[in-house]
């Protein structure tokens, strides 16, 4: 029987959380507390599919993040979530040395796959959400026999 690839999902989530918390001024959550103050960033989930061969263990993961902001009346607009979204893209695309080694994995690349802005009116509050989806190719590093 061939060996199974380890699941890099948790490692990637930790890496995204640490990197975004360190490099950006906004709070980053995987579960938003009741007392959270907007704007903030959420890690919404990671899905993936195996991509490797019997000698090369690769998986492509899709990480979804969102920027959340809200205003009462006409106090603001979507420019803030767009700006924060651009900063997230810059951090994840612009600093590859951070992504060299995460425990047992190496991140080969991270690219923006999809982005959209969602607007919602809730009573007198306007909520804006910038959804960013990144494709990440992760390779498991060989282990010593």
Buried (B, 14 or more C-beta within 10 A) or exposed (E): EEEEBBBBBEBBBEBBBEBBBEBBEBBBBEEEEEEEEBBBBBBBEBEBEEBEEEEEBBBBBBBBBBBBBBBEEEEBEBEBBBEBBBBBBEBBEEEEEBBEEBEBBBBEEBEBEEBEEEEEEEEEEBBBBBBBBBBBBBBBEEEEE
